[in-house]
Amino acid sequence: AQSVSQHNHHVILSEAASLELGCNYSYGGTVNLFWYVQYPGQHLQLLLKYFSGDPLVKGIKGFEAEFIKSKFSFNLRKPSVQWSDTAEYFCAVLTTSGTYKYIFGTGTRLKVLA
Amino acid sequence: EAQVTQNPRYLITVTGKKLTVTCSQNMNHEYMSWYRQDPGLGLRQIYYSMNVEVTDKGDVPEGYKVSRKEKRNFPLILESPSPNQTSLYFCASSPSNDAGGRGKLFFGSGTQLSVL
């Protein structure tokens, strides 16, 4: 079955620390990959997406992610986090072979200490 | 302003009483979908629609119905709600072309449903 795994459920960092959130997916077809962020009390917003081309994609607010096909991974990174990055982060896969379904990971709650 | 509008924001109901959560988008998007968000489970897709009169099941469709009679509206119907449908629900839409941002989901503000 298709699935998305986020292994870090809770992450606590101090401001200026570097961030890397893991995301692995299980799907044999062509994948479209996303990272969404949900700030407290708000709906989800797109951080970045990968469809094809350069496997290193840059998103908003200094975030980037790298698609490694051989590892079925799409990890999210940020060199220096800020207090305002406190949020929940979701990795997602869009499958387009036969169906058009979004599969989300269970999310990672990031808390950045000022 | 481009947006996805869900109503109501909060809803408390009792087991078995039919309810509808409305969703409307003003961006002329072809794709619309519903999700439920539960602690520790992330978002799970309930139903999606590729266009008017075209709907399909997501991963957790049991107990839910949808319809897509107009491009802008995609209501979620719970014919006989049960307590295990207590959850936070999100509607989302997406364009189908690259110029419009294909694949990017635009989310509504959510509906917190409690079924007693």
Interface residues (C-beta under 8 A of the other chain):
Chain A: Q6 H9 N32 F34 Y36 Q42 H43 L44 Q45 L46 K49 F51 F90 A92 L94 T99 Y100 K101 Y102 I103 F104 G105 T106 G107
Chain B: Y31 S33 Y35 G40 L41 G42 L43 R44 Q45 Y48 M50 D56 G58 D59 F90 A92 R102 G103 K104 L105 F107 G108 S109 G110
